[in-house]
């Protein structure tokens, strides 16, 4: 049974800021203590907004709700979701729940790796270079692309959605020139377009043979995603800001996307992530886990569809100093493999 829940906050500086207003990632280490003395730790994580609110939710409503419950991830997730429903089903609620769920999975795994517990379907997955730096100048962006090309990544992703479409075109053209025609090139608009702008932009960019466009529209505008997918040839990737299995169900049922990208923290942990992955499998839509390379990599090794794992430059969990040695994964060249080590969070 759960005896206590405690929270420790960390603010981790980014070696390469994600923007003028995103200089740090804010992390909450959530530790569950059982009545037999065992402990498990997970994280709640937000790059920019809401860390104080998440901590307050964890230390009050969540702590009171989980004390006395058995340490079963699925049962606790369902009970906690129902208990917190008055505060909403998205935003800070699943982020807080993720800390608890990851701590429960830490207890479930013990000294085993998450991959071993879930069951690996493959020995390795390819990785792709991910630029989270829309504020970069063209020279900084091309230097980043050159680093990716030198690393021989099979795919790379850059930000678009600048005020000028001509500037977006110039930047995508420059990266395509550097990485060459055989490297998959993805773009990420971070919900910055409306339907008209998205159509116009994608028609201007389709000559660069895009592997996907990520979050071209506001995440909750289902009808616009359906219409955009109908009217352009570029595959649509969505999901990092969809927080519930119902939201993913609606996207999949409507035929609104080609790829789903759940973020293991934003959906509330490993338990709901696996449910979403099973749902996507029914629709034969691949799941590309969003960010959090070391967790996402372990999940990707166990997914039904072979996928790639996102490696944000200098911003993996290891880069941020959030994981204790040894790491649960290793990246050699452009391949990620499990090491067999459990996931241990650095304090």
N, C-alpha and C positions, 0 to 999 in steps of 0.2 A: 504494500500500500504506500501511497505517496504521503510523506510526513511533512515536507516543506518545499517551498519554491523560493529561490533567491535570484536576484538580477544584478549583474555588474555591467557598467557602461564603459565603452571604449570609443574614442573618436580617432580614426586612423587616417593620417594624411595620405593623399594620393601623390605618387611620384610624378604623374602626368595628370594634372587636374582635368576633370571632364567639362569644365567651363569656369567662368569667373566666379560663379556662385556654387560650384561643386568642387571644393578643395579637399574634402574629407568624405569618408564613409563612416556612418554612425552605426555601431554594432552593440547589441545587447546580448551578453552571455547569460543564458537562462539555465540554472542548475536545479534539478529535482533531486531531493534526498528521500530515500525510501526508509521504511521503518526498520529494515534490516541493516541500514547503514550504507548501502550502495548508493552511488550518485551517477547521474547522467547529465550531460550538458549539450545544449543546442544553441542556436543563435537566431535572433531577430535582427533584421538588417534594413537600413534605409539610407540611400546616399545623401539625401537632402532634407526631406520634410518628415516630421512626425515622431522622431525618436523619443522625445520626452513624453508624448502622449502614449506611445506604445509601452514605455516603462511604467507609467502610471496604471495602465490597464493590467499589465502583468502583475504588479505588486499588490493590486487591490482585487479586482473582480476575478482575474484568472487564478491567482493564488488561492483565494477562498473557495473557488469552484473545484479545484483539483485535489486539495488535501483530503485524504481518506479514500481516494479512488484507486483501483488496481492499476498497475503499470502496463496497460494494454493500449498500444497506439490507436487502433481503430475505434475502440470503444470510447476512449477519452476524447478523441477528436470529435466524434459525433455528439457526445454529451456537451462538450465545451462549445461547439458550434451552436447548438440549440440554446444553451444558457446565455451566450453573448449576442444572440440574434437581434435583440432590441437595439444594440449599438451598430448594427449593420452586418453585411456579409462580405464586404470588401474593405479596402483601405487598411487601417491600423488593426482591425480585428484579426484577419488571417495572418498578418505579419506577427502579431503577438502569439497567435496559436502556433505558428511555425517554431518558435523557440521551445515550446512545450513538446511539440511533436518530434522535433529533432533530438531533444533530450531523451524522449522515450525510445527512439530508435537507437540512440547511443547505448541505452540500457539493454535493448534487445540484441544488439550486436555484440556487446561485451568486448572480448579481445579479437573478435572476427571483423573482417572488413564488410562494409555495406554490400559490396559486390558479391562476396561469398554468401551472405544471407539472402540476397535477392536471387542469385543464380545468374552467372555470366552467360550471355549468348554469343559472345565473341571475345577474342583475345585483346583486340585493340580497336580504337576508333580514330579517324583522322581529326585533326584540329584545324580551326581557321582563325586567322588574324582578325581582330575586331578593334576598330578605332572608335572611341567614345569621345571624340575631340572635335566637335563641329566648329569650335572657335579657332582651330588651326588655320594658319595662313596656307596658301597654296604650296609654298616651299616646305613648310612643316609637314603638310599632308603627303607630298611626294617623297620626302625623306622617310616617312613612316612606311609608305608603300615599298620603298626600296629595301627597308629592313625585312618586310614580309617576303619580298621576292628572294632575298638572300637566304631566308629561312626555308624556302621552298614549300611554303604553305600551299595546299591545293585550292584554297578559297580564302577570300578576304572580304571584309565588310566596312563600308564607310558611311558617314552621316551625310544626309542631304536635307533639303528644306530651308536653304538660305533664302533671304528676301528676293534675290535675283535668280531666276531660272537659268539665265546664261552662266552665272557663276557655278551653279550645280553642274551644268553640262561640262563646263571647263574642268571642274575637279574630277568628275567621273571619267572624262576622256583622259586626263593625265594619269590617273591610277590604272586605267585599262592599258595604257601604253606601257607602263612600267611592269605590270604583272603578266602581261601577255595574254593571248587569246585562249590559252588552255587552262587558265586559272579561273575558277568560279568567282564571280564578282556580285556581291550583294550590296544593297543600299538600304538605309534606315532613315525614315522621315520623322520618327518619334511623334506621330499624330499631328504634324504641322500643316497638313494640307486639308482642304475640303474636297469634295468630289470633283468639281471642275478643275481645280489646280492639280489634283492628282492625275486626272486623265491627261491634261496638257503636259505635265512633267514627264509622265511615263512614255508618252508618244515621242517626246524629244529625246528620251534616254534609252529607248528600246534598241537602238542600233548598237549599244554596247553589250548586248547579249547578257542581260542581267539574270542571275540565278534566282533571285527573289527581291521584292520590295517589302520592307518590314514596316509595320505600323504606318501605312500611308494616310490613314484617316483617324478621327477620334475613335478610341477603342470600343466604345459602346454603341457606335452607329452601325448597327447590323445591316440595315437596308442599303446604306451607301457602300459597304464592303461587297455586298452581293452584286450591286450594279457595277462597281468598279471591276470586279473579277470578270463579269460578263463582257465588259467593253474593252479590256486590254489583254495583251498576251503575256505580260510579265506575271509570274507566280506571286501570290499574295501570302505573306507570313504575318501572323498575329498571335497575341497571347500573353506577352509579358505584363500587360496591365489588365488581363482578365483574371478575376480572383476566385471564381467558383466553377465547379463542374457543370452547373447549369448554364453558365455563360459559354463554356466551350461546347456544350451540347447544342446550344442555339446556333453558334457559328457553323458547326459541322452539319447540322440538319439543314440549314439554309444554303449550304454550298458556298460559304462566304470566304473560304481560304484554301490554300494548298498545303500549308505548313502551320502547325501550332507550336507555340514557344512558351510553355508554362515556366514561370520562375518559382523554384521550389519554396522560397520564403513567401512570396506574394500570394501563392495559392494556399498557404497554411501548413506546408511541410511535406514530408515524403508520403504520408498516407494519402492526402488528396492528389498529389502528383501522380501516384500510381493509378488511382482511379481515373484520372484524366487520360493517362496513357492508354489504359484499357479501352476507354471510350473512343479515342482517336483510332485505335486499331480496328474497331468495328467499321469505321468509315474509311479505312485504308489510307489514312492521312498520317504522315510521319511527324514525330515529336522531336523537336530540337530544343533541349533544355536551355533556358536563358541564363547567361552569366554564371557566376559561382563555379568556376571551372572544375575544381576538385570534387564537389558534390555532383555537378552535372555530368562529369565524366564517368563517375561510378554508375549513375543512373543510365547513361547512354550505353554502357557496356551490357546492361541487362534489358534494354528495350527490344521490342520485336523488330522494328525497322532499323536497319543500319543508318546512322546519322553522323554528323560532324559535331564537334564540341567547340564552343566559343572560348577563345583566349584573348581577353582584353589586355592590351599592351601594358605591362608593369602593374596589373591590377587583378591578378588572380588572388585567391585567398592566401596562398603562400606568399606572394609578393607583398601583401598587406600585413603579413606577420600574424595572421589569425590562426594558423595551423601549427601545432607542435610537430616536431620530427618523430618518426619518419612520416613522410607524406603518404596518403592512401593511393596516390597516383604519381606516375612519372611521365614526362613528355620528352621523347627522344625523336629529334627531327620533327616530323609533322604527324606523329602518332602518339596517342595517349594510351597508357596501359595501367592496370591496377598493380600495386605493389604487394597487396595482401595485408597491409597494415590497417588498423582501425582508424577512423577519423577522430582525431583528438584536437580540441580547440586550445589555443594558447591563451593564457590569462595575463 
